[in-house]
Amino acid sequence: MREQPRTRAQRKADVLAKLTAPVADVWVATAADGRPCLVPLTAAWHDDRIVLATDTSAPTARNLIAGGIARLALGGTRDVVLIDARLERTVPNQEAGAIGEAYAAQNDWDPRTAGDAYAFLILRPERIQAWRELNELPGRAVMRDGDWLA
């Protein structure tokens, strides 16, 4: 027997639990020139933003810097979180400050030790959806236009 659908408040709490978990791994989808790119990256949640760290020459960084948007996925196929996000800013490793500290505190590595080619990509979530099964498809939106839904 299928569980009752979670409330929007519970879904939001579950999304935030995933985003703030130690070593929050996400799938990051970007595209350029009609070529999709999908890679796993470790993320951090800092000041209501998703923080990714990668080499600026990597396709994901290049695509985000050029196109400004990404779709991220957390969880398994029976506990999905999809996040549409926009690149807010890029912070070079040598200027990371509090962002670098927050990232390193949440994760099992510190990109600031990876050299000057790495940067932090700060993403502002615009839409977040969360669902487990078919019965949770209605009401799956927990954020729209960057605002959490009540």
HELIX and SHEET records of a PDB file:
HELIX    1   1 ARG A    8  THR A   20  1                                  13    
HELIX    2   2 PRO A   59  GLY A   67  1                                   9    
HELIX    3   3 ASN A   93  GLU A   95  5                                   3    
HELIX    4   4 GLY A   97  GLN A  106  1                                  10    
HELIX    5   5 PRO A  111  THR A  113  5                                   3    
HELIX    6   6 LEU A  134  GLU A  136  5                                   3    
SHEET    1   A 8 ASP A 147  TRP A 148  0                                        
SHEET    2   A 8 ALA A 141  ARG A 144 -1                                        
SHEET    3   A 8 TYR A 118  TRP A 131 -1                                        
SHEET    4   A 8 ARG A  49  ASP A  55 -1                                        
SHEET    5   A 8 ARG A  35  HIS A  46 -1                                        
SHEET    6   A 8 ALA A  24  ALA A  32 -1                                        
SHEET    7   A 8 ILE A  69  LEU A  74 -1                                        
SHEET    8   A 8 VAL A  80  PRO A  92 -1                                        
END                                                                             
